[in-house]
């Protein structure tokens, strides 16, 4: 799908200059500071809405909301997966400490349980290790702030690369859409010219038929005849449909160039263009025009498929 790239708060990125972006992209960044290395990967595919899934180390699980808020500040639609890994060089000391108070409390609890259940087996170390509370992680709160600072920087850098790729693809998609819409506009001009040329031909054919009826001394209702001629001209005339068709294609090109969140607007315009093409096809009995309408509908289907990748 193509989308307009959003804006990261307090940052300026080159991809902001591109108005539409694909929903498919990939970005990766690795930042190392103070012996902490954070690696972030962002992958995105098509979706009707914005859906962000995170894969985080346990230490940063409470930062999921912060990560999603940063992603939402620069992406409007798509199914995104943000993967984060953090590596920290160890100084050789254990990252945890024994909580002696908790350990004694669990030993007493297990002994009470053993006596109540009349179990002869003594409490062993492996039993205590099943309770995470017997260990303290004193560095966790401090290192969270340090690690989060590095992760946040890596996340923004990964999103920068992700959006750059999306907008590069979006630029190519925009060129393709403009080319196809231009062809549609040129084709509807040709259809309008053919339709105008057909009206005099049909009138001439009708008059010839009337002359034949007169020669055959068939009684003709003059009022009914005039009505039939008017109805025929109206049926063959596709001027209104062509005018609306060109209006929609013009707005389509303007939306590509200027609009935020262009995907939904462009999908709506393609529906309206297709509606006018169907009406033109139903009003003509000319083989050449009918063939052009079929080609137009095939092109519109290709455009619709392209739009599924636009934000």
ChimeraX attribute file (.defattr): number of C-alpha atoms within 10 A of each C-alpha:
attribute: neighborCount
match mode: 1-to-1
recipient: residues
	/A:1	27
	/A:2	32
	/A:3	31
	/A:4	31
	/A:5	28
	/A:6	22
	/A:7	20
	/A:8	18
	/A:9	9
	/A:10	5
	/A:11	8
	/A:12	10
	/A:13	13
	/A:14	10
	/A:15	22
	/A:16	18
	/A:17	10
	/A:18	20
	/A:19	23
	/A:20	33
	/A:21	33
	/A:22	34
	/A:23	33
	/A:24	26
	/A:25	23
	/A:26	21
	/A:27	22
	/A:28	20
	/A:29	21
	/A:30	19
	/A:31	17
	/A:32	17
	/A:33	12
	/A:34	10
	/A:35	11
	/A:36	18
	/A:37	18
	/A:38	24
	/A:39	20
	/A:40	25
	/A:41	22
	/A:42	25
	/A:43	21
	/A:44	24
	/A:45	16
	/A:46	20
	/A:47	18
	/A:48	15
	/A:49	11
	/A:50	16
	/A:51	15
	/A:52	20
	/A:53	15
	/A:54	17
	/A:55	15
	/A:56	17
	/A:57	12
	/A:58	8
	/A:59	14
	/A:60	20
	/A:61	11
	/A:62	12
	/A:63	15
	/A:64	15
	/A:65	11
	/A:66	12
	/A:67	20
	/A:68	16
	/A:69	11
	/A:70	17
	/A:71	22
	/A:72	17
	/A:73	13
	/A:74	19
	/A:75	23
	/A:76	19
	/A:77	28
	/A:78	26
	/A:79	17
	/A:80	24
	/A:81	17
	/A:82	23
	/A:83	17
	/A:84	20
	/A:85	15
	/A:86	20
	/A:87	12
	/A:88	14
	/A:89	9
	/A:90	10
	/A:91	7
	/A:92	6
	/A:93	6
	/A:94	8
	/A:95	13
	/A:96	12
	/A:97	12
	/A:98	12
	/A:99	14
	/A:100	13
	/A:101	10
	/A:102	17
	/A:103	18
	/A:104	13
	/A:105	12
	/A:106	18
	/A:107	16
	/A:108	13
	/A:109	11
	/A:110	17
	/A:111	16
	/A:112	12
	/A:113	12
	/A:114	15
	/A:115	11
	/A:116	9
	/A:117	9
	/A:118	9
	/A:119	10
	/A:120	8
	/A:121	9
	/A:122	10
	/A:123	14
	/A:124	10
	/A:125	9
	/A:126	8
	/A:127	12
	/A:128	17
	/A:129	12
	/A:130	9
	/A:131	12
	/A:132	11
	/A:133	16
	/A:134	18
	/A:135	16
	/A:136	15
	/A:137	13
	/A:138	11
	/A:139	11
	/A:140	15
	/A:141	10
	/A:142	9
	/A:143	15
	/A:144	16
	/A:145	12
	/A:146	14
	/A:147	23
	/A:148	19
	/A:149	15
	/A:150	21
	/A:151	27
	/A:152	18
	/A:153	18
	/A:154	23
	/A:155	29
	/A:156	21
	/A:157	20
	/A:158	23
	/A:159	27
	/A:160	26
	/A:161	21
	/A:162	24
	/A:163	33
	/A:164	23
	/A:165	20
	/A:166	29
	/A:167	29
	/A:168	17
	/A:169	20
	/A:170	28
	/A:171	19
	/A:172	12
	/A:173	22
	/A:174	24
	/A:175	12
	/A:176	14
	/A:177	21
	/A:178	17
	/A:179	11
	/A:180	17
	/A:181	23
	/A:182	15
	/A:183	14
	/A:184	23
	/A:185	19
	/A:186	12
	/A:187	17
	/A:188	24
	/A:189	17
	/A:190	13
	/A:191	22
	/A:192	20
	/A:193	14
	/A:194	14
	/A:195	21
	/A:196	15
	/A:197	11
	/A:198	18
	/A:199	17
	/A:200	12
	/A:201	11
	/A:202	15
	/A:203	15
	/A:204	12
	/A:205	12
	/A:206	16
	/A:207	13
	/A:208	12
	/A:209	12
	/A:210	15
	/A:211	13
	/A:212	12
	/A:213	13
	/A:214	12
	/A:215	9
	/A:216	9
	/A:217	9
	/A:218	11
	/A:219	8
	/A:220	11
	/A:221	9
	/A:222	9
	/A:223	8
	/A:224	10
	/A:225	13
	/A:226	11
	/A:227	12
	/A:228	13
	/A:229	15
	/A:230	12
	/A:231	12
	/A:232	16
	/A:233	17
	/A:234	13
	/A:235	15
	/A:236	19
	/A:237	19
	/A:238	22
	/A:239	18
	/A:240	11
	/A:241	19
	/A:242	21
	/A:243	14
	/A:244	14
	/A:245	23
	/A:246	20
	/A:247	14
	/A:248	22
	/A:249	21
	/A:250	14
	/A:251	14
	/A:252	23
	/A:253	17
	/A:254	11
	/A:255	19
	/A:256	24
	/A:257	15
	/A:258	13
	/A:259	17
	/A:260	18
	/A:261	22
	/A:262	23
	/A:263	26
	/A:264	17
	/A:265	15
	/A:266	24
	/A:267	19
	/A:268	14
	/A:269	18
	/A:270	20
	/A:271	14
	/A:272	16
	/A:273	24
	/A:274	19
	/A:275	15
	/A:276	21
	/A:277	21
	/A:278	16
	/A:279	14
	/A:280	26
	/A:281	19
	/A:282	13
	/A:283	16
	/A:284	19
	/A:285	13
	/A:286	13
	/A:287	9
	/A:288	11
	/A:289	21
	/A:290	17
	/A:291	11
	/A:292	18
	/A:293	24
	/A:294	14
	/A:295	14
	/A:296	23
	/A:297	18
	/A:298	12
	/A:299	17
	/A:300	21
	/A:301	14
	/A:302	13
	/A:303	20
	/A:304	18
	/A:305	13
	/A:306	19
	/A:307	23
	/A:308	19
	/A:309	23
	/A:310	31
	/A:311	30
